[in-house]
Amino acid sequence: MSTIAVAGGTGGIGKTIVEALLQERKYRVVVLTQNNPKEDPVLRQTQQIQINYNDIDSIVETLEKHAVHTIISAIGIYTEEAAQSQMNLVQAAEKSSDTKRFVPSEYSFIQTEDLLPHDPSIKYWLDAAELLKKTKLQYTRVCPGVLMDYWGMPRVRTNIHQHVLGIDVANCWAGIPGDGNDKMSVTYSYDLAAYIVKLLDLEEWPEFSIFAGDDITFNELLKLAEEARGKKFDVVYDCAENIKAGQVTVPPFLTGVSEEEAREMTVLVSRLTIAGAFNLPKERMNALFPDIKPVKMREFLLNTWKDEA
């Protein structure tokens, strides 16, 4: 039985990946965390291991003690410190005699240098990818586009932190970037997790593992959301010039985030949307795993909001 370690597996997409791994029953699942172990019915089925990301040698010792074959990183890379934690984890995996594979924490679009002006934090992901290239580890960068979950909150089953990305389905409001016709690839987090587990069966990994549940524009998404809710939304459009200048419409209904955090997120998502970053290449790996039937956007919205129409 192979041991899979999920770094940052106590919440967010990491916990969703842990749930999917546990369903397989053929992996021993350990969760690497820098915090104290959590009391949780899902995590109770794993072994939670508290580690110090600043101590590479102790991480190596932990990986070898538990014979970790594959690391799936789901560390939230929002700061320089978090980015360094993942870099240290890569170095530890390279030194470990047991660890052969590594999935870095990305789970979005294909990060490239030309997108750095839109999102300087892309540097964190590029640095990790460059480091992985220099190791003997097999690795793959998983790209599902935008997670559908954001348009199902707070009703949908998810571990993802709540944000409004363009359309607030719960409050029937939309602030759409550009003309609303930029294509986005979208995937439900539980479908993404199912695909990641399937990747473990492959003998070889491509540099990028691209999956998507659907492709859609904000205008198309708005129509589906209005259909699901049975009413017209209040809609504003932010033009490309304003978005580039950082002048965006902040969602009026905020849950768990400050207005400034919501503004920063809206600017970031809007810039990446009009830059085409979320429109993934059509060469995808869905066909390799035909038993996974990813949910489409319309089905996702109708199922989530059927009692609210």
Rosetta blueprint (number, residue, H / E / L):
1 M L
2 S E
3 T E
4 I E
5 A E
6 V E
7 A E
8 G L
9 G L
10 T L
11 G L
12 G H
13 I H
14 G H
15 K H
16 T H
17 I H
18 V H
19 E H
20 A H
21 L H
22 L H
23 Q H
24 E H
25 R L
26 K L
27 Y E
28 R E
29 V E
30 V E
31 V E
32 L E
33 T E
34 Q L
35 N L
36 N L
37 P L
38 K L
39 E L
40 D L
41 P L
42 V L
43 L H
44 R H
45 Q H
46 T L
47 Q E
48 Q E
49 I E
50 Q E
51 I L
52 N L
53 Y L
54 N L
55 D L
56 I H
57 D H
58 S H
59 I H
60 V H
61 E H
62 T H
63 L H
64 E H
65 K H
66 H L
67 A L
68 V E
69 H E
70 T E
71 I E
72 I E
73 S E
74 A L
75 I L
76 G L
77 I L
78 Y L
79 T L
80 E H
81 E H
82 A H
83 A H
84 Q H
85 S H
86 Q H
87 M H
88 N H
89 L H
90 V H
91 Q H
92 A H
93 A H
94 E H
95 K H
96 S L
97 S L
98 D L
99 T L
100 K L
101 R E
102 F E
103 V E
104 P L
105 S L
106 E L
107 Y L
108 S L
109 F L
110 I L
111 Q L
112 T L
113 E H
114 D H
115 L H
116 L L
117 P L
118 H L
119 D L
120 P L
121 S L
122 I H
123 K H
124 Y H
125 W H
126 L H
127 D H
128 A H
129 A H
130 E H
131 L H
132 L H
133 K H
134 K L
135 T L
136 K L
137 L L
138 Q E
139 Y E
140 T L
141 R E
142 V E
143 C E
144 P L
145 G L
146 V E
147 L E
148 M H
149 D H
150 Y H
151 W H
152 G L
153 M L
154 P L
155 R L
156 V L
157 R L
158 T L
159 N L
160 I L
161 H L
162 Q L
163 H L
164 V L
165 L L
166 G L
167 I E
168 D E
169 V L
170 A L
171 N L
172 C L
173 W E
174 A E
175 G E
176 I E
177 P E
178 G L
179 D L
180 G L
181 N L
182 D L
183 K E
184 M E
185 S E
186 V E
187 T E
188 Y L
189 S H
190 Y H
191 D H
192 L H
193 A H
194 A H
195 Y H
196 I H
197 V H
198 K H
199 L H
200 L L
201 D L
202 L L
203 E L
204 E L
205 W L
206 P L
207 E L
208 F E
209 S E
210 I E
211 F L
212 A L
213 G L
214 D E
215 D E
216 I E
217 T E
218 F H
219 N H
220 E H
221 L H
222 L H
223 K H
224 L H
225 A H
226 E H
227 E H
228 A H
229 R H
230 G L
231 K L
232 K L
233 F L
234 D E
235 V E
236 V E
237 Y E
238 D E
239 C L
240 A H
241 E H
242 N H
243 I H
244 K H
245 A L
246 G L
247 Q L
248 V L
249 T L
250 V L
251 P L
252 P L
253 F L
254 L L
255 T L
256 G L
257 V L
258 S L
259 E H
260 E H
261 E H
262 A H
263 R H
264 E H
265 M H
266 T H
267 V H
268 L H
269 V H
270 S H
271 R H
272 L H
273 T H
274 I H
275 A L
276 G L
277 A L
278 F L
279 N L
280 L L
281 P L
282 K L
283 E L
284 R L
285 M L
286 N H
287 A H
288 L H
289 F L
290 P L
291 D L
292 I L
293 K L
294 P L
295 V L
296 K L
297 M H
298 R H
299 E H
300 F H
301 L H
302 L H
303 N H
304 T H
305 W H
306 K L
307 D L
308 E L
309 A L
